[in-house]
Amino acid sequence: MNAPTMNAPAASAPVVTVPPGEVDSRAAYTVFALAYVVGHGLAALSKGTEPLLDLPGWLPATLFGAGVVPALTLAVRAGVRAQKGASESRRNAEKLLGAAWCTGFTALFLAITGLARATGMSELQNVLWPAGSVLIVGLISIAEGTARRNALHYTLGSWLATVAGTALFFAPAGLYATLAIAAGGGYAVAAVLERRRITALSATHANLTQRTADPVPTLN
C-alpha cells in the first residue's frame, strides 16, 4: 500500500509594488514602442520612389499620434504618482522637467518653421519634425534620468538623441525606418529592462520594510 503523498502548495508569484518616489515607466515605454514601430514603420513603407504600401500621408501620422498621446498620458501619470510623499526639492525638479517639455517643443517649432521659411524649402519639415521630436524627447529623458537617478531612463534618452541625429543622414523613407526600428526598438528593450528594475526595487523595498517591522530583540 502506497503511503499518501501531500502536494506542496504552489508558490505564488511575488507582488510587485512600486517603491515610493520611483517612476514606473513600464506601460509608457511599451505604448511608445508600439507608436514608433506602427506609425513610423508604415510611414517608411509608404515613402520613397517605389513605396511598398500606397497609403495616404495622414494615416501613418494619425496612427503615430494615436499611440503617442496615451503614452504621454501614462508617462505623466507615472511622474505625478511618484511625487506623492516626495521631498519638496524632488517635486520642484519634476515641475521644472515638466516645463522643459513645453519649452523644448516650442523651440523646436520655431526652429523648424523659421528654417523652412528662410530657405524656402517647406519639405524640410517632413524630416525635421520626426527627427527633431525624437531629439527633444531624448534630451529631456537624459535630464529626467539625471534628476531621478535612473540610469535606464538616462540611457534611453542618450540612445534616442543619437538615433535622431543619425536618422537625418537618410532620405525620408530611411529616416522613418531608422526611427521605427531604432527608436521603437529602444523603447521595447527599455520596457523589458524597466520591468526587471521595478521588480528588483520592489523586492529590496519589501525586505527593508520587513526589517523595519520586525521587533528588535531585547536583552533581559
Buried (B, 14 or more C-beta within 10 A) or exposed (E): EEEEEEEEEEEEEEEBBBBEBBBBBBBBBBBBBBBBBBBBBBBBBBBBEEEEEEBEEEBBBEBBEBBBEBBBEBBEBBBEBBBEEBEEEBBEBBEEBBEBBEEBBEEBEEEBEEEBEEEEEEEBBBBBBBBBBBBBBBBBBBBBBBBBEBEBBBBBBBBBBBBBEBBBEBEBBBBBBBBBBBBBBBBBBBBEBBBEBBBEBBBEBBEEEEEEEEEEEEEE
